Amino acid sequence: MYRGEDPRQVIDNTVPHSARVWNYLLGGKDHYEVDRRAADAYKETFPQITDIARTDRAFLGRAVHYLAAEAGVRQFLDIGTGLPTMNNTHEVAQRAAPSARIVYVDNDPMVLTHARALLTSTPEGSCDYIHADLRNPEAIVAGAADTLDFTRPVALTLLGILHFLRDYDEARRVVRHLLEAVPQGSYLALTHATLDPSLGGTEVAAQNRRAQDQYNASAAVPLTPRTREEIEGFFEGLEVIEPGVVSMSRWRPEEAVEGAPPAVFGYCGVGWKG
């Protein structure tokens, strides 16, 4: 079922859009030439962007599995859904807990046209889709309440979306509003772009900066990287689950490797509202 704003918008294929660019980097098929050009230009300047996309997606799988299988969460509000690929939130959650209920939120009309692929819940659980903007958390909560019970714990997932809000105070306000709407026992999982040189050195960080500047010059929505300290600010008032706010590759990696996995330019974390 579709809820929220009128989804009958014209898809703009004249400027690159983050959801389609990300889909291309992940090996998907839902993108236009303008998106492929933007992604290829980014990769030429900063090749690690492909690893970042894949690592971000892998974190989603690990985090959602942790929340459903270990933390016992049965409700998920996935904001900034993006185009469907493998191991979407409802698939991971319902493998661990078939009764899990998931609400997806995005404001891109192309994502909406693929929403039916997301709405394939188990018989015991439920999936829904809201067409809404992150900057309007009130509408998101109101729409999600048709499917989720906000008296019971909810896992909020904000993967690769907060860096599209340029104003840090606005981004903090959005996260605070969403956290205030969910009860104790809920969780926040997020990923966020960064230029922190400690994750790969000053030279590579500079390459990333140049690639982001080039992308922002033509993108529909520009990207704003933030420091680790700023990203940790989104978890204010929460108990951050070990190993804390870390590079996306280093949050509970599944494969046993000698030492920590190579860092990528993206932070992630999971916090508990106790």
Rosetta blueprint (number, residue, H / E / L):
1 M L
2 Y E
3 R E
4 G E
5 E L
6 D L
7 P L
8 R L
9 Q L
10 V L
11 I L
12 D L
13 N L
14 T L
15 V L
16 P L
17 H L
18 S H
19 A H
20 R H
21 V H
22 W H
23 N H
24 Y H
25 L H
26 L L
27 G L
28 G L
29 K L
30 D L
31 H L
32 Y L
33 E H
34 V H
35 D H
36 R H
37 R H
38 A H
39 A H
40 D H
41 A H
42 Y H
43 K H
44 E H
45 T H
46 F L
47 P L
48 Q L
49 I H
50 T H
51 D H
52 I H
53 A H
54 R H
55 T H
56 D H
57 R H
58 A H
59 F H
60 L H
61 G H
62 R H
63 A H
64 V H
65 H H
66 Y H
67 L H
68 A H
69 A H
70 E H
71 A L
72 G L
73 V L
74 R L
75 Q E
76 F E
77 L E
78 D E
79 I E
80 G L
81 T L
82 G L
83 L L
84 P L
85 T L
86 M L
87 N L
88 N L
89 T H
90 H H
91 E H
92 V H
93 A H
94 Q H
95 R H
96 A H
97 A L
98 P L
99 S L
100 A L
101 R E
102 I E
103 V E
104 Y E
105 V E
106 D E
107 N L
108 D L
109 P H
110 M H
111 V H
112 L H
113 T H
114 H L
115 A H
116 R H
117 A H
118 L H
119 L L
120 T L
121 S L
122 T L
123 P L
124 E L
125 G L
126 S E
127 C E
128 D E
129 Y E
130 I E
131 H E
132 A L
133 D L
134 L L
135 R L
136 N L
137 P H
138 E H
139 A H
140 I H
141 V H
142 A H
143 G H
144 A H
145 A L
146 D L
147 T L
148 L L
149 D L
150 F L
151 T L
152 R L
153 P L
154 V L
155 A E
156 L E
157 T E
158 L E
159 L E
160 G L
161 I L
162 L H
163 H H
164 F H
165 L L
166 R L
167 D L
168 Y H
169 D H
170 E H
171 A H
172 R H
173 R H
174 V H
175 V H
176 R H
177 H H
178 L H
179 L H
180 E H
181 A H
182 V L
183 P L
184 Q L
185 G L
186 S L
187 Y E
188 L E
189 A E
190 L E
191 T E
192 H E
193 A E
194 T L
195 L L
196 D L
197 P H
198 S H
199 L H
200 G L
201 G L
202 T H
203 E H
204 V H
205 A H
206 A H
207 Q H
208 N H
209 R H
210 R H
211 A H
212 Q H
213 D H
214 Q H
215 Y H
216 N H
217 A L
218 S L
219 A L
220 A L
221 V L
222 P L
223 L L
224 T L
225 P L
226 R L
227 T L
228 R H
229 E H
230 E H
231 I H
232 E H
233 G H
234 F L
235 F L
236 E L
237 G L
238 L L
239 E E
240 V E
241 I L
242 E L
243 P L
244 G L
245 V L
246 V E
247 S E
248 M H
249 S H
250 R H
251 W L
252 R L
253 P L
254 E L
255 E L
256 A L
257 V L
258 E L
259 G L
260 A L
261 P L
262 P L
263 A L
264 V L
265 F L
266 G E
267 Y E
268 C E
269 G E
270 V E
271 G E
272 W E
273 K L
274 G L
